[in-house]
Amino acid sequence: MRVWYNRTFSSVNAAIKLIREADTDGRFTIVHSNANRHAPAARLAHEFHIEPVGLKSEAYIDWCLAFCREQKIDIFVPGREATLLASELGRFAEVGTRVLSAAPPAELKRIHDKADFYAETVLPDAPVAEFRVFENIAQFDAAWAELRPRHAKLCVKPSHSIYGLGFAIVDEARSSAALLLAGAEYHVGYDDLRRGLAEMGEFRTMLLMEFLEGPEYSVDCVGDNGRLVAAVVRRKLPQAGSGQLIDMRQDILDATTRLCADYRLNGVFNAQFREGGGRPRLLEINPRMSGGIAMACLAGPNLPYIALRCFADGFDSVTVPPVANGMRVAEVSVATELA
């Protein structure tokens, strides 16, 4: 069975490695494509192909269809243009390819727009932080006047972002220059931020939010069209170099189960929580493998293999192993020569 992972996040490296380790019968032939021939996954997959550059969305979909037809792809696990590809399942079925999409198109669109996602998600056991949307300085000032009296610390983030890009805790005491010299990452001075926003006029949708002080949790999961099949909860430890702790908190598992059902999540996905006020609070859903997927799999379930095998054969075909709760995990980088 030929399985294609197109250009995507670096987590595909771990996924391909994990699948090949578990696939002892050699059933799956893993195909990867990337515009960068030095991509690590090029050495991990059975086959590697160069992706074209400069294609707009519709042209890229056409290229994907042609690739699936020519390479006789049985299962396509999309990374790049995943939301748009989720709308084209019928066209891929016509060329004999099943697409493992993380959610239906409407749900994917909402997940990627944090303002919409936060407004529409109902999760009583792990509610989102209080937030307001702003797109100009007047809206920022109004949001600040409303939220600041209720919360000791506020933060900002874009409505559309990945990797935490654009996130910053707002510091009312220090300038951005003082924060820079102090090495305070992900912080911005209030006066500098407000002055910059005023100079920009209108800008892309931003969120002003209550900042949550507690530990962060990352939940790596496998879903079956809304049914949570497997989940591993990782707690990020505060001390650098101390790794992460597998912490199977039932309240976080319950919240993740509801998210999976509400958003009809499928295949491998990730949910992020942070503690605030003594309970978990939802940060986001990543409808893809997380960067820490390999650490989660050390605790027992080989999540990428479970997702692929179950999509290929049905979810009754795989037994999910128990999770080693309390296990401490970490990732150690290894130097290598590029061909």
N, C-alpha and C positions, 0 to 999 in steps of 0.2 A: 504494500500500500504506500503510495507516494504522497508525502505530506510536505506542504510548502509554507515556510515562514518568510514573509517578505521583509523589507526594511522596517526596522522597529527599534525599540529601546534595547539597551545593553543586556537586559534580563534574558533576552533570547539566547545568549551564550550559555547561561546556566540551564535553561530549559532544554536545549538540544543535548547538552551533556547528560542531564538527568534522564531524559527519554532513552538515549542510547544505552545507558547503564542498565535501565530496567528492561529494555526490549531484548531479552536474552535469546529469543527465537529469531531475531532479525526480521521481524514482520514489517517494520516501518522504514522506509527510505526517506531520510530527512533532506529536504531541498531548502536552501537559503539563498536569498538574493539581496544585494546591497549595491549602492553606487560606489562604495569604497571596497576595493578588492583586498585591502588589509584588515577588514573587519574580523575580529576574533572568531565570529560564528562561521566565517568562510572555511576555517580549519577544522571546525567541529562537526559540520554537516557532512553528509555523504556526497552531496553535490552543491556546487556554488555557481551562481550566475550573476553577471553584472546587470544592475538596473539602469535604465536610461535616466538622465537628469533633465530637468526643465519641463517635465510634463505637467500640465494643469490637471485638475482633478478628473474631469471626464476622460481626457486622453489617457491618464494613468489607469483608469478603470478598464478602458479598451485594451491597454497593454496587458493588464492582469488577465483578462479573459483570453487573449491570444496566448499568453504564457501557459495558462492552465490547459488549453487545448493542445498546444504543441508538446508540452512536457507530460501530458497525461496525468495531471494532478488529481488525486482522489479527494484529499482534504486540504483546504486552504485556511490557515490561521493568520488573519491579517493583523498587521501593526499599522503601517502607514495607510491613511485614508480609511480606517476601520469603520467610522460612522457612515461614510458614503457607501462603502462596500456592503454594509448590513442591509442596504436598500436594494441590493442587486442579487439576492440569493437565487431568484428564478433564472436570471441570465447565466449564472455559473452552473446551475443544475442542468441547463441545456447542453453544456459542454462536458457534463459528467463529473463536476466538482461540487462537493459539499463545503460550505463556508462555516467555520466555527466562529460565530459572532458572539461577543460578550453580552449583548443585549439587543433588543429591537431598536430600530433607528431613533424613534422618538425618545426612548429612555436614554440612549447614548447622548443625544443632543442635550438633554436636560442635565445629565451627569457632568458634562463638560462646561456648563454654564453655572457657576457656583451661586450666583444671585438667584437664578430660577430654582436650582437644586435645593438651596437652603429654604426658600420660601415655600416650596411644595412638599418637602419631606416631613412626614409626621413620624416621630420616633420618641415616644414618651420616656422610654428607659434610658435614652442617650440623646437628648435634644441638642440641636446645634447651638453654638454660642449666639448671643444676641448680636444682631448686626443691622446696619443700614447701608443702603446703596447711595453712591454719590458719583456725579459726572462733571461737577464744577465746584468752585470754591464755596458758593452759597449753600449747596447741598452738603458739602463737607462740614461747614460751620454749624449747620442745623443738626446734622448727625452727631457732631461732637458735643454740642450743648445738651442733647438728649441722653447720650450714652455715658459721658464722662462722670456725671454725678452718681451713677449707679455702679460703676466699675473702676477699680483702682488702676487698671492698665488697659489700654486699647492698642489694637494693631490694624494694619491695612494690608489688603491683598487684592490683586486683580480678579475680576470675575472669571476670566479665561486665563489659565496659566498651568504649567507643569513644573515639576521639580521644586516647587516652592518659590519660583522666580517672582519677584515683585513683593514678596511678603516682608514686612518690617514691623517691629514693635515701636510704637511712638514714644519717644523720650522727651518729657517736658522740661527736663533740667539741663540737658547738654545739647550742644550744637552737633550737626552731622560731622564737622571736622573733629570735634572733641571725641565723638564716638569712634571715628576712624582711627585716631591716634591711640585710643584705649583698646583697640582691637575688638570692639563690641559688634559682632556680626549680627546681621538682620535687625539692626536698629536704625532709626532715623530721627533727627531732631524735629520737634513739633514746629518751631518757628520756620525752619528751613523747608519743611514739607509744605506748610501752609503758603509760604511765599512762592514756592515753585508751582503749586497747584494754581494759584491766582494768576501767575504769568502765562500758564498754558491755556487758560480759558476753558474750553470744553475738552474732555479727554475720554478715553475708553472707560467702561464701567468698572468702578472700584468698590470695595467693601470696607467699611469701618466696623470693627468687631471687638467684642469683649475678648481680652487675651486670657487664655486658660493656662494656669501655672503648673498643673500637675503632670505626671508622666504620660508619655505618648505610647499608644498601642497600634501595631500594624497587624492586620488579620489577612493572611493569605488563604484563599478559598478556591473551591471548585463548586460550581453550580450546575444544576440541570434544569434550565429554563424556569428558574424561580425556586427550585428546591435546593437547599444547602446540603451538599453531599459530603464535603470535608472542609475543615477549617483549622488553622494553626495560628494561635495568638502570640505575638512577640511583643514584649515590653522593652522599650528602649531605656537602657540604664544611663544615669546622668554622668557618671565618670568616664572620661575618654579612655578607650582601650579595654573597658570592662565587658564588652560584648552586649548581648541581649538575652533576656530571660523568656523562656516559653512559659506563658502565664495564661492558662485556659480559664479565664474569668467567665462565669456563666452569664453575667449580665451583658458582657460584650458579645458572647456567642448568641444570646437571644436577640440582641439588637441587629447583629449581622444576619441572622436568619430572616428577620423581618425585612431588612433591606434587600436581601436576595429575592424574596417573594415580591416586594413592591416594584422592583425594577426588572424583574424577570431575568436575573443575571444567569449567565451560562459560561461554561468553561472556566478558565482561571481568571480570577479577579482579586482585588485587594480593597479592604476598607480600613480607614484610618480614624482613630479616636484619640482624644486627650482628656485626661481627668480634670474636672473642675467642680468645685463645691462638693467633693466627696463622691462623685459619680462620673461615669464615662460620658463624654460629649462627642458627637459626630463631627469629624473634620471633612471627610470626602470619601468618595468611591473612586478607585482607579480601575476602569474596565479593561484591565490588562495585568500581566505579571508584574509584581513589584521588583525593585532592585534587590530586595532581601529574600527572594523566593528560595534560594539555595539554603539559607539558614533555616527557614521554616521546614524544609524537607529533611534536614538532619534529624528532626524530632519524630520522624516516622513516615507519614504519607508522602509519596513522590507525586506532588500535585500536578505538574505538567503531564506526566505519564498517565495518571488517573484520568485527567480531563480528555486526553487524546484517545486513550483506550476505550473509555466509556462513550465518547462521541462516535467512535468507529463501530463498537459492538453492542452498545446499550449499557445502561448503568447497573444492570444486574450481573454484569460480567466481571466486576472487580470488587474485591473486598478491601475496604479502607482500613489500614492498620491503625492501632491506637497511637495517640500522641504522647510523647514522653514529657509530661508536664513537669516543670521545674528545671528542665535542662537549660544550661547556659551555652549560647552559641555565638560565633563570630566568624568574620570572613578575613582571610589572610591573602593578600595579593602575592602573585608569583611573577617574576620577570621572565620574559621569553623573547626569542628572536623572531622578527617578522620575515616571512619569505619574500 
